[in-house]
């Protein structure tokens, strides 16, 4: 039941005939998982919290970086290097103390999705890559869950509500029905494409929150069997009708675990410049680790840097278990990325960074080249 404070807080919403006290109570009882606390996730979290969704969990293993601030409106410069899940949960709770908000500082993977998705009434996909969308789709199909998904590219966005159960017990189109994996390069949007206008995640995230609220109070008007396409540059938009697959085969848990979903944006946090590295190292909680072999050149004199070759780290990942934040560096960024993936798998609570520019780009006072 809503208390007096809540009724006063949600007064303008309760006055809507489609909401009322009954609809507001459904929102209070709703359990929602927001996957991704970035450009899309920030406005979703703000509006679901403000509107009174009673239980919100936020899943994201990423940390705040300088390049996020252009579009991820929950965060500030002095929070760089901290967990997005934790910070966004803190701010959601500050927005509305009448709701329950919990952070899950982990990257999405099949095991985790299978473990926790069934606890929720709705999943909100605020990720930025194909692999995550297909994984979310497959687990939601397995558990009979609906999910709201949006994607971005430069000035363009797309939005749909997938896998919604009808009164008759049938399900609406899934993400795979609309975007078959074999056709993804030509029909949908991926984080590997360069650039996005700052306001677009706000627009599409707001639309996602709108669909999520409607799901609990006015489901018939959700974007079911439809995908919205928006161009924020010329403000053109259109709806694409979609159809559920005729011979839908739901993947079993074992098949999901065995599938390769390619989650390219969850292997670690990227640092591209020396200035970003110096800012992060200045926090005092970060260790820089060179994962090249011991005899590789050039030798580097960065203060406090440790050297643990990737070949050794693969045998003894426990060497970094007690660390809070780690930046991995190698010659070209390949091995440092693998190091991030390795540690994320063994110790998801250790925050990892990949210095993508390589050892020669470190902002050191002296680099010795032995010829």
LINRADA-V877544 format. One record per residue. PSI is psi in degrees with one decimal (* if undefined). Layout:
PSI ; PSI
This chain:
146.8 ; 137.5 ; 176.3 ; -40.0 ; -42.2 ; -41.7 ; -40.0 ; -41.9 ; -42.7 ; 19.7 ; -48.2 ; -30.8 ; -41.4 ; -30.2 ; -17.7 ; 133.8 ; -29.9 ; -11.0 ; -77.1 ; -175.8 ; -37.3 ; -45.0 ; -39.6 ; -34.9 ; -33.8 ; -38.9 ; -41.6 ; -34.4 ; -4.9 ; 145.4 ; 118.0 ; 139.1 ; 121.3 ; 116.2 ; 103.3 ; 121.8 ; 42.4 ; -137.4 ; -41.9 ; -42.6 ; -36.3 ; -55.1 ; -33.5 ; -48.3 ; -42.5 ; -49.7 ; -34.6 ; -38.2 ; -47.8 ; -36.8 ; -11.7 ; 24.7 ; 123.6 ; -28.6 ; 115.3 ; 122.7 ; 143.1 ; 115.1 ; 116.2 ; 126.0 ; 2.0 ; 163.9 ; 162.8 ; 130.2 ; 164.4 ; -39.2 ; -11.1 ; -28.3 ; -18.7 ; -28.4 ; -12.8 ; 89.4 ; -5.7 ; -14.0 ; 157.4 ; 168.0 ; -35.2 ; 1.1 ; 5.4 ; 134.6 ; -6.2 ; 163.3 ; 129.5 ; -41.7 ; -45.6 ; -47.6 ; -42.3 ; -34.7 ; -41.1 ; -43.2 ; -33.8 ; -40.6 ; -34.1 ; -34.0 ; -42.5 ; 99.8 ; -4.7 ; -0.5 ; 165.2 ; 125.3 ; 130.1 ; 134.8 ; 146.1 ; 96.2 ; 74.0 ; 153.9 ; 146.0 ; 134.7 ; 171.5 ; -43.0 ; -46.4 ; -43.7 ; -44.6 ; -28.8 ; -35.6 ; -22.2 ; -36.9 ; -10.9 ; -7.6 ; 159.5 ; -25.6 ; 138.9 ; 136.1 ; 112.9 ; 104.2 ; 31.5 ; -178.8 ; 31.3 ; 156.3 ; -46.3 ; -43.8 ; -40.4 ; -42.1 ; -38.6 ; -48.4 ; -44.8 ; -48.9 ; -40.1 ; -37.9 ; -39.5 ; -42.6 ; -42.0 ; 0.4 ; 35.4 ; 144.8 ; 154.7 ; 150.1 ; 127.1 ; 138.6 ; 155.9 ; 155.4 ; 150.8 ; 110.3 ; -107.1 ; 3.3 ; 143.4 ; 159.2 ; 152.0 ; 136.6 ; 160.0 ; 119.5 ; 151.6 ; 42.9 ; 129.8 ; 129.8 ; 173.1 ; -26.9 ; -7.4 ; -0.5 ; 165.8 ; 146.3 ; 179.3 ; 142.0 ; 173.9 ; -36.9 ; -29.7 ; -38.5 ; -41.3 ; 79.2 ; 141.4 ; -35.6 ; -19.8 ; 10.1 ; -32.3 ; -25.9 ; -11.2 ; -8.3 ; -173.1 ; 140.8 ; 151.9 ; -16.1 ; -18.4 ; 142.8 ; 133.2 ; 147.2 ; 137.4 ; 139.7 ; -36.5 ; -20.9 ; -44.6 ; -34.2 ; -43.4 ; -50.6 ; -34.5 ; -38.6 ; -42.1 ; -39.9 ; -45.6 ; -39.2 ; -44.1 ; -37.5 ; -43.8 ; -43.2 ; -33.1 ; -35.2 ; -20.8 ; -18.2 ; 57.6 ; -32.3 ; -24.5 ; 9.5 ; 166.4 ; 68.7 ; 128.9 ; 31.0 ; 148.9 ; 128.2 ; 130.6 ; 130.1 ; 134.4 ; 108.5 ; -11.4 ; -48.3 ; 0.2 ; 25.2 ; 143.2 ; 152.5 ; 160.7 ; 134.3 ; 121.5 ; 140.8 ; 160.6 ; 134.9 ; 145.7 ; 138.3 ; -38.3 ; 62.7 ; 125.5 ; 113.1 ; 130.6 ; 141.2 ; 163.8 ; -40.6 ; -37.6 ; -38.0 ; -44.0 ; -32.1 ; -11.2 ; 150.9 ; 107.1 ; -10.7 ; 83.9 ; 77.0 ; -20.8 ; 10.0 ; 15.2 ; -9.7 ; 165.3 ; 135.7 ; 136.3 ; 127.6 ; -21.8 ; 158.0 ; -34.8 ; -41.5 ; -40.8 ; -46.5 ; -38.8 ; -43.0 ; -44.0 ; -26.1 ; -15.5 ; -20.2 ; -3.1 ; 9.1 ; 137.2 ; 132.2 ; 126.4 ; 123.7 ; 117.7 ; 15.0 ; 165.4 ; 155.7 ; -28.0 ; 6.6 ; 148.8 ; 154.5 ; 157.3 ; 144.8 ; 143.6 ; 28.1 ; 127.7 ; 128.4 ; 0.9 ; 136.5 ; 158.7 ; 112.4 ; 100.1 ; 144.3 ; -38.1 ; -35.8 ; -39.3 ; -34.6 ; -30.4 ; -32.1 ; 65.4 ; -18.4 ; -10.6 ; -23.5 ; 7.9 ; -36.9 ; -1.8 ; 151.9 ; -49.5 ; 137.8 ; 135.8 ; 122.1 ; 140.1 ; 146.4 ; -154.9 ; -46.3 ; -0.8 ; -7.2 ; -51.8 ; -33.1 ; -35.6 ; -42.6 ; -36.3 ; -41.7 ; -47.1 ; -42.0 ; -50.4 ; -35.0 ; -35.0 ; -43.3 ; -41.8 ; 77.8 ; -17.0 ; -14.0 ; 122.4 ; 123.1 ; 146.9 ; 144.8 ; 114.2 ; 95.4 ; -20.9 ; -13.1 ; 171.0 ; -36.0 ; -11.1 ; 0.3 ; 138.8 ; 67.0 ; 157.5 ; -28.3 ; 128.6 ; 118.4 ; 124.5 ; 117.5 ; 121.0 ; *
